[in-house]
Amino acid sequence: MIKIFVANWKMQKSYSQTIKWCIKNNKELAELSHRKNIIICPSFESIAKVQTLLNKNINIGAQDCSAFEKGAYTGQVSAISLREIGINYCLIGHSETKINITNTDNLNNSISEKYFLLIKNNIKPIICIGETQEEREKNITYDILKHQIDMIINKIKKEEIKINELIIAYEPIWAIGTGKVPKPEELNNTLIGIKKYINSILSDIELTILYGGSINLDNIEEFKNMGILNGFLLGNSSLDFQLFKKIVLLSISA
Ligand SMILES: O=C[C@H](O)COP(=O)(O)O
């Protein structure tokens, strides 16, 4: 059942554009968020201001956080600071944060550090996973996803932190911002694979699965009734409020 819509604004809006958007759309957005969980992820410089401008039932998410608790990490933002300004969710592992990083295993390890720091600060992590076009063509999508999950989940298992909800956003990298989407059957099979694999490691977990990558008004109908799917992570389609609203309403209509 579709219950979550995450709007990831990336670096698409300037500070003033962000503020204007919030002031203009706050009322309608608040009404929408009475029906579904809406999570707005603005860029860092505006996140605290957005938190004060939007209605309290609208969740605010960060687009990333530091893998370190505090210290000499120029340009990074800590989970502690995010908590202090009232952030509820944080994306981690988004493919756009991994561009030009070659040692992906170290990177995945740092994603698990981010995960623990977020949980410690009562912020829900949204873990992004996904394969490249090349990996898809080589037919190794499932292996890649399993590896990405292993690097995070295996570490989670070893820790004593009790978690009861895991949010995974499956975002095929080839689908992000390209207008291409997987066929519904392909997506369904991939999501079933992800779910089975996670359940085989963490059996008593509540798993929330999101899809992200070129969701728009033309293709939302194909995906909205997919039983395994709990929500969408939207980039371009979340920038214009009226478009975003139409997608949310279409997704929850019969
Ligand atoms: O975080 C959002 C995703 O990267 C999807 O972006 P997109 O909807 O622009 O393809």
Ligand as a Chemical Component Dictionary entry (heavy atoms), coordinates in Angstrom:
data_LIG
# 
_chem_comp.id                   LIG 
_chem_comp.type                 NON-POLYMER 
_chem_comp.pdbx_formal_charge   0 
_chem_comp.three_letter_code    LIG 
# 
loop_
_chem_comp_atom.comp_id 
_chem_comp_atom.atom_id 
_chem_comp_atom.alt_atom_id 
_chem_comp_atom.type_symbol 
_chem_comp_atom.charge 
_chem_comp_atom.model_Cartn_x 
_chem_comp_atom.model_Cartn_y 
_chem_comp_atom.model_Cartn_z 
_chem_comp_atom.pdbx_ordinal 
LIG O1 O1 O 0 15.735 11.103 -5.150  1  
LIG C1 C1 C 0 15.066 11.043 -6.174  2  
LIG C2 C2 C 0 15.461 10.230 -7.267  3  
LIG O2 O2 O 0 16.826 10.348 -7.535  4  
LIG C3 C3 C 0 14.595 10.299 -8.480  5  
LIG O3 O3 O 0 14.818 11.462 -9.221  6  
LIG P1 P1 P 0 13.892 11.747 -10.492 7  
LIG O4 O4 O 0 12.472 11.576 -10.014 8  
LIG O5 O5 O 0 14.213 13.131 -10.911 9  
LIG O6 O6 O 0 14.249 10.694 -11.508 10 
# 
loop_
_chem_comp_bond.comp_id 
_chem_comp_bond.atom_id_1 
_chem_comp_bond.atom_id_2 
_chem_comp_bond.value_order 
_chem_comp_bond.pdbx_ordinal 
LIG O1 C1 DOUB 1 
LIG C1 C2 SING 2 
LIG C2 O2 SING 3 
LIG C2 C3 SING 4 
LIG C3 O3 SING 5 
LIG O3 P1 SING 6 
LIG P1 O4 DOUB 7 
LIG P1 O5 SING 8 
LIG P1 O6 SING 9 
# 
